[in-house]
Amino acid sequence: MQEGRKRVALLMGSFNPVHCGHLAVARYVLAQDLAEEVWLVVSPRNPFKDAADLAPFEDRLAMVRLALAEIGDPRLRACDAEAALSRPSYTIHTVEYLRESYPGAEFIILAGSDIADQLPRWYRSDELRRMVRFLIYPRNSGEASPEMANAPMYGIDSTSVRKSVAEGAPLEIGVVPQSVSDYIRAKKLYAMRTIEQWTELIAEKPETADYYFERGRLYYRNNDFGKAANDFNRALEIDPGHTAARQMREMTEAIFNFRNFDIYNP
């Protein structure tokens, strides 16, 4: 640790949505004095994840803020820094931005043990590991840092939360904070939507690439490839870095090319 610098642990993720497992780990770090503050850094999009089920950034940030307000510990903060960065967002860019913006802080990355195998795939991973210290907490698999070996390990993940909501099941107490559960219901996040419902969302402002992408996927499943291609193209106009939309557009173009190919032509 560098003398006189505030230790800030960065818990980075999509928080789609934030759940009690995230919060328990953050509070453990503070209780063990492993950092003086923990910032929950909300990512616009994880480069390793499909954006199809991703709630809008503004909603995910709002849920993190609600969860932290419910706890009421000023040492826990929501961080929206990645919204200002180019996409896809890479951890090293975030760290560089935060170090420049907060020169009085020593940043630590707080990450689950299940990422151990992914670290070599991270953009400029060797440089990142020289730049910051990692605190690895136990999650699913992999080895935790010695300081985090006794951290609580919750059998909760955001995927199962979204699945429960989509299936209409109530969110159990202790899975997400009550304020987050209320927000999900009020905003109708993660519910299964029809093409008509996505069209209504798109008509509202602001338009997002993810809205067009999701509607395009529904068109694609219904074999309406022309409308699907239009939506994927619109998503890429809004966000040229939308990898999933680009992949789906390429798949749609391959279908068009196959249909237009005359096998009897020499």
HELIX and SHEET records of a PDB file:
HELIX    1   1 CYS A   20  ALA A   31  1                                  12    
HELIX    2   2 PHE A   57  ILE A   71  1                                  15    
HELIX    3   3 ALA A   81  ALA A   84  5                                   4    
HELIX    4   4 THR A   91  SER A  101  1                                  11    
HELIX    5   5 SER A  113  ILE A  115  5                                   3    
HELIX    6   6 LEU A  119  ARG A  121  5                                   3    
HELIX    7   7 SER A  125  MET A  131  1                                   7    
HELIX    8   8 PRO A  146  MET A  148  5                                   3    
HELIX    9   9 SER A  158  ALA A  166  1                                   9    
HELIX   10  10 GLN A  178  LYS A  187  1                                  10    
HELIX   11  11 ILE A  195  ALA A  203  1                                   9    
HELIX   12  12 ALA A  209  ARG A  221  1                                  13    
HELIX   13  13 PHE A  225  ILE A  238  1                                  14    
HELIX   14  14 THR A  243  ASN A  260  1                                  18    
SHEET    1   A 5 LEU A  76  CYS A  79  0                                        
SHEET    2   A 5 GLU A  37  VAL A  42  1                                        
SHEET    3   A 5 LYS A   6  GLY A  13  1                                        
SHEET    4   A 5 ALA A 105  GLY A 112  1                                        
SHEET    5   A 5 ARG A 133  TYR A 137  1                                        
END                                                                             
